[in-house]
C-alpha cells in the first residue's frame, strides 16, 4: 500500500492567535513565515510550515498534514483510501506551497491532509528561542483507541510501535518510534504536541529558557519507558500542552523488526510489544504525570 512517510504539520484553531504566535516565535523559536487575516504559518526549517494557527471559536487541533513519498501517486493513494470506505475530497492550492492534497476525516473528526512533499524551503534555524529540529508527534485523547489505531494503520499505513495495556497506542509512519499516539479517556480532543530537540544538553537549556520566561514544567524532565525518549512538558499560553523530547527510539530497518539499540533499553533487542500499565512505561526515572496533565 501507499503509506504516509512523515508528519508535515498540525493545524490548531483558537479565538486569539497572537499569544500563540508570540510563544511559537519568541519562546519555541519557530519562524512566522506567512500571515493571512485569520491564519498564521510557522516553520522550523525544511517545511514551509510545521504549525498552522487559524481563527476559531475554541482551542483544538483540527488538521494533520502528512507527506507520501516523492514518487508515490496521489491519485492512487486517494483510490486506495476510498476503497476503505473513506470519503475523500481533493483540494488544489489549499495551503502555501501545497498544490494538491487529498483530505478526509479520521474517526475522531480530525482532518487528514495528505500530499507529496513540496520543494524544500532550506531556511536557516532561528537564533532565538528553544529552536527545535522538527515537529515530532501529536497525541490525542480518544473514545475508541482500537478503532482509531486500526484506521491509521489501514488507511494511512502506520505501524504499531507499542501499546500500554489496551488503552494507549504509539504509531509510527517513518523510523521514529511514534508520530501519533492515542490514549483512550472517553473524550476526543488534543492531548499534546511534541517537538524534537538535539540531546540532553538542548533539553536542559530549553527548561532553563522556559523558566526564565515564566513557564513551569508540567512533567519532567524524565525518560519515558515507551519510546525511551527524554521529555519535558509545559503549557503554552493558550493551554495547549507542548512536549520537548530527544533520543526517541528509531526503527531504521523495518525488516529487522527492532529499534536501534540503546544502553538504557531493558529489552535486547527492543521490539514492539504491549507494555503493562506500570510506572516504568511512563517514566524510567520515577515521577508520574500529575493529574493536571490529563485536564
ZADO-1210 file (C-alpha; in nm, 4 decimals, padded with zeros to 6 digits):
<atoms>
<atom x="00.0000" y="00.0000" z="00.0000" code="UNK" pos="1"/>
<atom x="00.0966" y="00.3662" z="-00.0302" code="UNK" pos="2"/>
<atom x="00.1568" y="00.4870" z="00.3245" code="UNK" pos="3"/>
<atom x="00.2433" y="00.8286" z="00.4594" code="UNK" pos="4"/>
<atom x="00.6141" y="00.8812" z="00.5323" code="UNK" pos="5"/>
<atom x="00.6274" y="01.1895" z="00.7545" code="UNK" pos="6"/>
<atom x="00.4159" y="01.4254" z="00.9592" code="UNK" pos="7"/>
<atom x="00.4440" y="01.7667" z="00.7960" code="UNK" pos="8"/>
<atom x="00.2263" y="01.9991" z="01.0016" code="UNK" pos="9"/>
<atom x="-00.0502" y="02.0323" z="01.2573" code="UNK" pos="10"/>
<atom x="-00.3288" y="02.2934" z="01.2435" code="UNK" pos="11"/>
<atom x="-00.4906" y="02.4468" z="01.5510" code="UNK" pos="12"/>
<atom x="-00.7915" y="02.6734" z="01.5866" code="UNK" pos="13"/>
<atom x="-00.8244" y="02.9310" z="01.8650" code="UNK" pos="14"/>
<atom x="-01.0069" y="03.2601" z="01.9251" code="UNK" pos="15"/>
<atom x="-00.6899" y="03.4714" z="01.9633" code="UNK" pos="16"/>
<atom x="-00.3849" y="03.3843" z="01.7568" code="UNK" pos="17"/>
<atom x="-00.1454" y="03.6474" z="01.8933" code="UNK" pos="18"/>
<atom x="-00.0378" y="03.4856" z="02.2253" code="UNK" pos="19"/>
<atom x="00.0320" y="03.1554" z="02.0498" code="UNK" pos="20"/>
<atom x="00.2215" y="03.3241" z="01.7657" code="UNK" pos="21"/>
<atom x="00.4356" y="03.5081" z="02.0207" code="UNK" pos="22"/>
<atom x="00.5007" y="03.1808" z="02.2065" code="UNK" pos="23"/>
<atom x="00.5945" y="02.9875" z="01.8934" code="UNK" pos="24"/>
<atom x="00.8268" y="03.2584" z="01.7614" code="UNK" pos="25"/>
<atom x="00.9878" y="03.4086" z="02.0724" code="UNK" pos="26"/>
<atom x="00.9882" y="03.1088" z="02.3071" code="UNK" pos="27"/>
<atom x="00.9859" y="02.7960" z="02.0944" code="UNK" pos="28"/>
<atom x="01.1899" y="02.9562" z="01.8154" code="UNK" pos="29"/>
<atom x="00.9802" y="02.8840" z="01.5049" code="UNK" pos="30"/>
<atom x="00.9638" y="03.1277" z="01.2130" code="UNK" pos="31"/>
<atom x="00.6446" y="03.3145" z="01.1273" code="UNK" pos="32"/>
<atom x="00.6824" y="03.2583" z="00.7571" code="UNK" pos="33"/>
<atom x="00.3437" y="03.3720" z="00.6275" code="UNK" pos="34"/>
<atom x="00.0462" y="03.5581" z="00.7698" code="UNK" pos="35"/>
<atom x="-00.3098" y="03.5872" z="00.6459" code="UNK" pos="36"/>
<atom x="-00.6053" y="03.7666" z="00.8023" code="UNK" pos="37"/>
<atom x="-00.7189" y="03.4693" z="01.0115" code="UNK" pos="38"/>
<atom x="-00.4235" y="03.2313" z="00.9771" code="UNK" pos="39"/>
<atom x="-00.0531" y="03.2117" z="01.0581" code="UNK" pos="40"/>
<atom x="00.2050" y="02.9672" z="00.9204" code="UNK" pos="41"/>
<atom x="00.5067" y="02.8797" z="01.1342" code="UNK" pos="42"/>
<atom x="00.8128" y="02.6921" z="01.0139" code="UNK" pos="43"/>
<atom x="01.1062" y="02.5027" z="01.1586" code="UNK" pos="44"/>
<atom x="01.3463" y="02.4668" z="00.8642" code="UNK" pos="45"/>
<atom x="01.2751" y="02.2371" z="00.5686" code="UNK" pos="46"/>
<atom x="00.8953" y="02.2608" z="00.5585" code="UNK" pos="47"/>
<atom x="00.7188" y="02.5845" z="00.4720" code="UNK" pos="48"/>
<atom x="00.5057" y="02.5301" z="00.7809" code="UNK" pos="49"/>
<atom x="00.5166" y="02.2855" z="01.0704" code="UNK" pos="50"/>
<atom x="00.2318" y="02.4568" z="01.2561" code="UNK" pos="51"/>
<atom x="-00.0726" y="02.6413" z="01.1232" code="UNK" pos="52"/>
<atom x="-00.2842" y="02.8611" z="01.3504" code="UNK" pos="53"/>
<atom x="-00.6342" y="02.9570" z="01.2385" code="UNK" pos="54"/>
<atom x="-00.9046" y="03.1705" z="01.3962" code="UNK" pos="55"/>
<atom x="-01.1795" y="02.9594" z="01.5533" code="UNK" pos="56"/>
<atom x="-01.4340" y="02.9577" z="01.8325" code="UNK" pos="57"/>
<atom x="-01.2460" y="02.7131" z="02.0566" code="UNK" pos="58"/>
<atom x="-00.8946" y="02.5807" z="02.1045" code="UNK" pos="59"/>
<atom x="-00.8493" y="02.2483" z="01.9269" code="UNK" pos="60"/>
<atom x="-00.6348" y="02.0574" z="01.6788" code="UNK" pos="61"/>
<atom x="-00.8325" y="02.0353" z="01.3551" code="UNK" pos="62"/>
<atom x="-00.5928" y="01.9113" z="01.0829" code="UNK" pos="63"/>
<atom x="-00.2823" y="01.6955" z="01.0476" code="UNK" pos="64"/>
<atom x="-00.0671" y="01.7127" z="00.7344" code="UNK" pos="65"/>
<atom x="00.1211" y="01.4049" z="00.6125" code="UNK" pos="66"/>
<atom x="00.3563" y="01.3517" z="00.3201" code="UNK" pos="67"/>
<atom x="00.3650" y="01.0472" z="00.0966" code="UNK" pos="68"/>
<atom x="00.6845" y="00.9600" z="-00.0906" code="UNK" pos="69"/>
<atom x="00.8091" y="01.1903" z="-00.3666" code="UNK" pos="70"/>
<atom x="00.7462" y="00.9193" z="-00.6273" code="UNK" pos="71"/>
<atom x="00.4148" y="00.7970" z="-00.4839" code="UNK" pos="72"/>
<atom x="00.0965" y="00.8527" z="-00.6862" code="UNK" pos="73"/>
<atom x="-00.1505" y="01.0788" z="-00.5030" code="UNK" pos="74"/>
<atom x="-00.4337" y="00.9620" z="-00.7305" code="UNK" pos="75"/>
<atom x="-00.3576" y="00.6014" z="-00.6369" code="UNK" pos="76"/>
<atom x="-00.3477" y="00.6955" z="-00.2680" code="UNK" pos="77"/>
<atom x="-00.6921" y="00.8548" z="-00.2997" code="UNK" pos="78"/>
<atom x="-00.8357" y="00.5445" z="-00.4698" code="UNK" pos="79"/>
<atom x="-00.6770" y="00.3272" z="-00.2015" code="UNK" pos="80"/>
<atom x="-00.8369" y="00.5415" z="00.0702" code="UNK" pos="81"/>
<atom x="-01.1788" y="00.5359" z="-00.0963" code="UNK" pos="82"/>
<atom x="-01.1551" y="00.1553" z="-00.1217" code="UNK" pos="83"/>
<atom x="-01.1509" y="00.1538" z="00.2610" code="UNK" pos="84"/>
<atom x="-01.4927" y="00.3228" z="00.2572" code="UNK" pos="85"/>
<atom x="-01.3495" y="00.6651" z="00.3434" code="UNK" pos="86"/>
<atom x="-01.4990" y="00.9733" z="00.1758" code="UNK" pos="87"/>
<atom x="-01.2225" y="01.1951" z="00.0349" code="UNK" pos="88"/>
<atom x="-01.2010" y="01.5471" z="-00.1035" code="UNK" pos="89"/>
<atom x="-00.9383" y="01.6831" z="-00.3407" code="UNK" pos="90"/>
<atom x="-00.8082" y="02.0357" z="-00.2798" code="UNK" pos="91"/>
<atom x="-00.5874" y="02.2450" z="-00.5069" code="UNK" pos="92"/>
<atom x="-00.3619" y="02.5204" z="-00.3669" code="UNK" pos="93"/>
<atom x="-00.5289" y="02.4905" z="-00.0267" code="UNK" pos="94"/>
<atom x="-00.2149" y="02.5970" z="00.1623" code="UNK" pos="95"/>
<atom x="00.1063" y="02.7792" z="00.0700" code="UNK" pos="96"/>
<atom x="00.3482" y="02.5537" z="-00.1270" code="UNK" pos="97"/>
<atom x="00.0985" y="02.2619" z="-00.1344" code="UNK" pos="98"/>
<atom x="-00.0574" y="02.2489" z="-00.4803" code="UNK" pos="99"/>
<atom x="-00.2601" y="01.9288" z="-00.4454" code="UNK" pos="100"/>
<atom x="-00.3849" y="01.7331" z="-00.1437" code="UNK" pos="101"/>
<atom x="-00.6285" y="01.4582" z="-00.0530" code="UNK" pos="102"/>
<atom x="-00.8323" y="01.5315" z="00.2599" code="UNK" pos="103"/>
<atom x="-01.0589" y="01.3151" z="00.4737" code="UNK" pos="104"/>
<atom x="-01.1629" y="01.2818" z="00.8375" code="UNK" pos="105"/>
<atom x="-01.0360" y="01.0206" z="01.0800" code="UNK" pos="106"/>
<atom x="-01.2908" y="00.8540" z="01.3136" code="UNK" pos="107"/>
<atom x="-01.2494" y="01.1221" z="01.5829" code="UNK" pos="108"/>
<atom x="-01.3124" y="01.4046" z="01.3347" code="UNK" pos="109"/>
<atom x="-00.9586" y="01.5332" z="01.2751" code="UNK" pos="110"/>
<atom x="-00.8969" y="01.6184" z="00.9085" code="UNK" pos="111"/>
<atom x="-00.6094" y="01.4377" z="00.7405" code="UNK" pos="112"/>
<atom x="-00.4258" y="01.6311" z="00.4671" code="UNK" pos="113"/>
<atom x="-00.2104" y="01.4034" z="00.2507" code="UNK" pos="114"/>
<atom x="00.0204" y="01.5325" z="-00.0229" code="UNK" pos="115"/>
<atom x="00.3558" y="01.4901" z="-00.1902" code="UNK" pos="116"/>
<atom x="00.6377" y="01.6939" z="-00.0426" code="UNK" pos="117"/>
<atom x="00.6742" y="02.0446" z="-00.1834" code="UNK" pos="118"/>
<atom x="01.0175" y="02.1741" z="-00.2763" code="UNK" pos="119"/>
<atom x="01.2238" y="02.2028" z="00.0476" code="UNK" pos="120"/>
<atom x="01.2412" y="02.5557" z="00.1838" code="UNK" pos="121"/>
<atom x="01.6019" y="02.5401" z="00.3082" code="UNK" pos="122"/>
<atom x="01.5666" y="02.8239" z="00.5563" code="UNK" pos="123"/>
<atom x="01.8044" y="02.8664" z="00.8468" code="UNK" pos="124"/>
<atom x="01.7370" y="02.7776" z="01.2068" code="UNK" pos="125"/>
<atom x="01.6376" y="03.0728" z="01.4232" code="UNK" pos="126"/>
<atom x="01.8907" y="03.2251" z="01.6609" code="UNK" pos="127"/>
<atom x="01.6390" y="03.2987" z="01.9393" code="UNK" pos="128"/>
<atom x="01.4191" y="03.0697" z="02.1431" code="UNK" pos="129"/>
<atom x="01.4479" y="02.6969" z="02.2045" code="UNK" pos="130"/>
<atom x="01.4657" y="02.6153" z="01.8290" code="UNK" pos="131"/>
<atom x="01.3514" y="02.2530" z="01.7882" code="UNK" pos="132"/>
<atom x="01.4646" y="02.0400" z="01.4959" code="UNK" pos="133"/>
<atom x="01.1160" y="01.9445" z="01.3831" code="UNK" pos="134"/>
<atom x="00.7565" y="01.8689" z="01.4683" code="UNK" pos="135"/>
<atom x="00.7822" y="01.5170" z="01.6117" code="UNK" pos="136"/>
<atom x="00.4382" y="01.3860" z="01.7015" code="UNK" pos="137"/>
<atom x="00.0844" y="01.4774" z="01.8042" code="UNK" pos="138"/>
<atom x="-00.1111" y="01.2924" z="02.0736" code="UNK" pos="139"/>
<atom x="-00.4874" y="01.2712" z="02.1238" code="UNK" pos="140"/>
<atom x="-00.7405" y="01.1644" z="02.3833" code="UNK" pos="141"/>
<atom x="-00.9894" y="00.9319" z="02.2099" code="UNK" pos="142"/>
<atom x="-01.3080" y="00.7409" z="02.2839" code="UNK" pos="143"/>
<atom x="-01.2208" y="00.4217" z="02.0909" code="UNK" pos="144"/>
<atom x="-00.8468" y="00.3660" z="02.0717" code="UNK" pos="145"/>
<atom x="-00.8593" y="00.0303" z="01.8948" code="UNK" pos="146"/>
<atom x="-01.0832" y="00.1574" z="01.6149" code="UNK" pos="147"/>
<atom x="-00.8803" y="00.4732" z="01.5540" code="UNK" pos="148"/>
<atom x="-00.5493" y="00.2847" z="01.5739" code="UNK" pos="149"/>
<atom x="-00.6758" y="00.0423" z="01.3098" code="UNK" pos="150"/>
<atom x="-00.7829" y="00.3348" z="01.0904" code="UNK" pos="151"/>
<atom x="-00.4359" y="00.4899" z="01.0969" code="UNK" pos="152"/>
<atom x="-00.2810" y="00.1536" z="01.0086" code="UNK" pos="153"/>
<atom x="-00.5289" y="00.0511" z="00.7364" code="UNK" pos="154"/>
<atom x="-00.5781" y="00.3905" z="00.5687" code="UNK" pos="155"/>
<atom x="-00.2522" y="00.5800" z="00.6256" code="UNK" pos="156"/>
<atom x="-00.0073" y="00.2895" z="00.6510" code="UNK" pos="157"/>
<atom x="00.1058" y="00.3438" z="01.0108" code="UNK" pos="158"/>
<atom x="00.2671" y="00.0632" z="01.2104" code="UNK" pos="159"/>
<atom x="00.2149" y="-00.0041" z="01.5802" code="UNK" pos="160"/>
<atom x="00.5349" y="00.0559" z="01.7781" code="UNK" pos="161"/>
<atom x="00.3980" y="-00.0200" z="02.1248" code="UNK" pos="162"/>
<atom x="00.0843" y="-00.0411" z="02.3351" code="UNK" pos="163"/>
<atom x="00.0458" y="00.0437" z="02.7026" code="UNK" pos="164"/>
<atom x="-00.2120" y="-00.2107" z="02.8127" code="UNK" pos="165"/>
<atom x="-00.5110" y="-00.1917" z="02.5800" code="UNK" pos="166"/>
<atom x="-00.5737" y="00.1819" z="02.6131" code="UNK" pos="167"/>
<atom x="-00.2666" y="00.3691" z="02.4782" code="UNK" pos="168"/>
<atom x="-00.1162" y="00.3134" z="02.1314" code="UNK" pos="169"/>
<atom x="00.2040" y="00.4514" z="01.9779" code="UNK" pos="170"/>
<atom x="00.2167" y="00.4603" z="01.5966" code="UNK" pos="171"/>
<atom x="00.4985" y="00.5262" z="01.3508" code="UNK" pos="172"/>
<atom x="00.4968" y="00.6189" z="00.9829" code="UNK" pos="173"/>
<atom x="00.8752" y="00.6523" z="00.9439" code="UNK" pos="174"/>
<atom x="01.1773" y="00.5495" z="01.1520" code="UNK" pos="175"/>
<atom x="01.0727" y="00.7492" z="01.4614" code="UNK" pos="176"/>
<atom x="00.9075" y="00.5372" z="01.7319" code="UNK" pos="177"/>
<atom x="00.5860" y="00.7384" z="01.7164" code="UNK" pos="178"/>
<atom x="00.4325" y="01.0157" z="01.5113" code="UNK" pos="179"/>
<atom x="00.0831" y="00.9670" z="01.6541" code="UNK" pos="180"/>
<atom x="-00.0186" y="00.8475" z="01.9999" code="UNK" pos="181"/>
<atom x="-00.3746" y="00.7755" z="02.1073" code="UNK" pos="182"/>
<atom x="-00.4967" y="00.7320" z="02.4650" code="UNK" pos="183"/>
<atom x="-00.8493" y="00.6188" z="02.5459" code="UNK" pos="184"/>
<atom x="-01.0005" y="00.8511" z="02.8061" code="UNK" pos="185"/>
<atom x="-01.3648" y="00.8821" z="02.6935" code="UNK" pos="186"/>
<atom x="-01.3083" y="01.2106" z="02.5073" code="UNK" pos="187"/>
<atom x="-01.1914" y="01.3080" z="02.1585" code="UNK" pos="188"/>
<atom x="-00.9526" y="01.6016" z="02.1914" code="UNK" pos="189"/>
<atom x="-00.5921" y="01.7123" z="02.1592" code="UNK" pos="190"/>
<atom x="-00.3504" y="01.5857" z="02.4253" code="UNK" pos="191"/>
<atom x="-00.0088" y="01.7306" z="02.3369" code="UNK" pos="192"/>
<atom x="00.2200" y="01.8331" z="02.0521" code="UNK" pos="193"/>
<atom x="00.5852" y="01.7290" z="02.0610" code="UNK" pos="194"/>
<atom x="00.8930" y="01.8927" z="01.9103" code="UNK" pos="195"/>
<atom x="01.2313" y="01.7231" z="01.8792" code="UNK" pos="196"/>
<atom x="01.5455" y="01.8714" z="02.0360" code="UNK" pos="197"/>
<atom x="01.9085" y="01.7700" z="01.9762" code="UNK" pos="198"/>
<atom x="02.0027" y="01.5980" z="02.3008" code="UNK" pos="199"/>
<atom x="02.0012" y="01.6205" z="02.6802" code="UNK" pos="200"/>
<atom x="02.2008" y="01.9452" z="02.6793" code="UNK" pos="201"/>
<atom x="01.9447" y="02.1070" z="02.4489" code="UNK" pos="202"/>
<atom x="01.6602" y="01.9880" z="02.6716" code="UNK" pos="203"/>
<atom x="01.8351" y="02.1299" z="02.9794" code="UNK" pos="204"/>
<atom x="01.8827" y="02.4642" z="02.8025" code="UNK" pos="205"/>
<atom x="01.5168" y="02.4578" z="02.6971" code="UNK" pos="206"/>
<atom x="01.3980" y="02.4050" z="03.0559" code="UNK" pos="207"/>
<atom x="01.6130" y="02.6972" z="03.1736" code="UNK" pos="208"/>
<atom x="01.4857" y="02.9146" z="02.8881" code="UNK" pos="209"/>
<atom x="01.1243" y="02.8320" z="02.9713" code="UNK" pos="210"/>
<atom x="01.1835" y="02.9081" z="03.3401" code="UNK" pos="211"/>
<atom x="01.3412" y="03.2453" z="03.2620" code="UNK" pos="212"/>
<atom x="01.0359" y="03.3326" z="03.0526" code="UNK" pos="213"/>
<atom x="00.7867" y="03.2365" z="03.3238" code="UNK" pos="214"/>
<atom x="00.6924" y="02.8841" z="03.2170" code="UNK" pos="215"/>
<atom x="00.6933" y="02.5912" z="03.4582" code="UNK" pos="216"/>
<atom x="00.7216" y="02.2231" z="03.3829" code="UNK" pos="217"/>
<atom x="00.4035" y="02.0174" z="03.3955" code="UNK" pos="218"/>
<atom x="00.6051" y="01.6944" z="03.3983" code="UNK" pos="219"/>
<atom x="00.9728" y="01.6163" z="03.3622" code="UNK" pos="220"/>
<atom x="01.2485" y="01.6174" z="03.2753" code="UNK" pos="221"/>
<atom x="01.2386" y="01.2389" z="03.2623" code="UNK" pos="222"/>
<atom x="01.2810" y="00.9412" z="03.0316" code="UNK" pos="223"/>
<atom x="00.9775" y="00.7567" z="02.9031" code="UNK" pos="224"/>
<atom x="00.9860" y="00.3786" z="02.9028" code="UNK" pos="225"/>
<atom x="00.7756" y="00.3540" z="02.5880" code="UNK" pos="226"/>
<atom x="00.9872" y="00.5180" z="02.3151" code="UNK" pos="227"/>
<atom x="01.2695" y="00.5787" z="02.5662" code="UNK" pos="228"/>
<atom x="01.2869" y="00.9498" z="02.4846" code="UNK" pos="229"/>
<atom x="01.3913" y="01.2236" z="02.7225" code="UNK" pos="230"/>
<atom x="01.0938" y="01.4522" z="02.7842" code="UNK" pos="231"/>
<atom x="00.9676" y="01.7711" z="02.9448" code="UNK" pos="232"/>
<atom x="00.6105" y="01.9018" z="02.9189" code="UNK" pos="233"/>
<atom x="00.4722" y="02.2524" z="02.9661" code="UNK" pos="234"/>
<atom x="00.1630" y="02.4520" z="02.8662" code="UNK" pos="235"/>
<atom x="00.1637" y="02.7235" z="02.6023" code="UNK" pos="236"/>
<atom x="-00.0274" y="03.0493" z="02.6696" code="UNK" pos="237"/>
<atom x="-00.3469" y="02.9090" z="02.5136" code="UNK" pos="238"/>
<atom x="-00.3335" y="02.5975" z="02.7315" code="UNK" pos="239"/>
<atom x="-00.2105" y="02.3586" z="02.4624" code="UNK" pos="240"/>
<atom x="00.0469" y="02.1169" z="02.6039" code="UNK" pos="241"/>
<atom x="00.3907" y="02.1077" z="02.4400" code="UNK" pos="242"/>
<atom x="00.6340" y="01.8215" z="02.4861" code="UNK" pos="243"/>
<atom x="01.0020" y="01.8751" z="02.4147" code="UNK" pos="244"/>
<atom x="01.1915" y="01.5499" z="02.3584" code="UNK" pos="245"/>
<atom x="01.5209" y="01.3963" z="02.2475" code="UNK" pos="246"/>
<atom x="01.6694" y="01.0478" z="02.1971" code="UNK" pos="247"/>
<atom x="01.3457" y="00.8884" z="02.0732" code="UNK" pos="248"/>
<atom x="01.3758" y="00.5227" z="01.9672" code="UNK" pos="249"/>
<atom x="01.4066" y="00.4621" z="01.5937" code="UNK" pos="250"/>
<atom x="01.3400" y="00.1576" z="01.3764" code="UNK" pos="251"/>
<atom x="01.5718" y="00.2204" z="01.0839" code="UNK" pos="252"/>
<atom x="01.5126" y="-00.1181" z="00.9182" code="UNK" pos="253"/>
<atom x="01.1541" y="-00.2446" z="00.9259" code="UNK" pos="254"/>
<atom x="01.2640" y="-00.5916" z="00.8111" code="UNK" pos="255"/>
<atom x="01.4655" y="-00.6379" z="01.1322" code="UNK" pos="256"/>
<atom x="01.1637" y="-00.5510" z="01.3457" code="UNK" pos="257"/>
<atom x="01.3555" y="-00.3922" z="01.6323" code="UNK" pos="258"/>
<atom x="01.4601" y="-00.0458" z="01.7413" code="UNK" pos="259"/>
<atom x="01.8185" y="00.0727" z="01.7276" code="UNK" pos="260"/>
<atom x="01.9930" y="-00.0489" z="02.0477" code="UNK" pos="261"/>
<atom x="02.0482" y="00.1972" z="02.3302" code="UNK" pos="262"/>
<atom x="02.2167" y="00.1419" z="02.6709" code="UNK" pos="263"/>
<atom x="01.9000" y="00.2402" z="02.8601" code="UNK" pos="264"/>
<atom x="01.6846" y="-00.0276" z="02.6906" code="UNK" pos="265"/>
<atom x="01.5647" y="-00.3017" z="02.9264" code="UNK" pos="266"/>
<atom x="01.4993" y="-00.5443" z="02.6369" code="UNK" pos="267"/>
<atom x="01.7705" y="-00.6546" z="02.3970" code="UNK" pos="268"/>
<atom x="01.6670" y="-00.6328" z="02.1212" code="UNK" pos="269"/>
<atom x="01.3910" y="-00.3760" z="02.1859" code="UNK" pos="270"/>
<atom x="01.0892" y="-00.4851" z="01.9798" code="UNK" pos="271"/>
<atom x="00.7323" y="-00.3561" z="01.9615" code="UNK" pos="272"/>
<atom x="00.5301" y="-00.5011" z="02.2468" code="UNK" pos="273"/>
<atom x="00.2420" y="-00.4493" z="02.4874" code="UNK" pos="274"/>
<atom x="00.3746" y="-00.2774" z="02.7986" code="UNK" pos="275"/>
<atom x="00.1959" y="-00.3327" z="03.1293" code="UNK" pos="276"/>
<atom x="00.0351" y="-00.0302" z="03.2903" code="UNK" pos="277"/>
<atom x="00.3389" y="00.0165" z="03.5077" code="UNK" pos="278"/>
<atom x="00.5330" y="00.3292" z="03.6200" code="UNK" pos="279"/>
<atom x="00.8336" y="00.2262" z="03.4096" code="UNK" pos="280"/>
<atom x="00.6259" y="00.2538" z="03.0930" code="UNK" pos="281"/>
<atom x="00.5682" y="00.6221" z="03.1660" code="UNK" pos="282"/>
<atom x="00.8964" y="00.7275" z="03.3247" code="UNK" pos="283"/>
<atom x="01.2038" y="00.5161" z="03.3883" code="UNK" pos="284"/>
<atom x="01.3317" y="00.7874" z="03.6221" code="UNK" pos="285"/>
<atom x="01.0372" y="00.7685" z="03.8594" code="UNK" pos="286"/>
<atom x="00.7897" y="01.0585" z="03.8906" code="UNK" pos="287"/>
<atom x="00.4491" y="01.0003" z="03.7311" code="UNK" pos="288"/>
<atom x="00.2474" y="01.2662" z="03.5432" code="UNK" pos="289"/>
<atom x="00.0327" y="01.4949" z="03.7596" code="UNK" pos="290"/>
<atom x="-00.3449" y="01.4991" z="03.7283" code="UNK" pos="291"/>
<atom x="-00.3124" y="01.8367" z="03.5540" code="UNK" pos="292"/>
<atom x="-00.1637" y="01.6588" z="03.2503" code="UNK" pos="293"/>
<atom x="-00.4978" y="01.4960" z="03.1724" code="UNK" pos="294"/>
<atom x="-00.7157" y="01.8028" z="03.2208" code="UNK" pos="295"/>
</atoms>
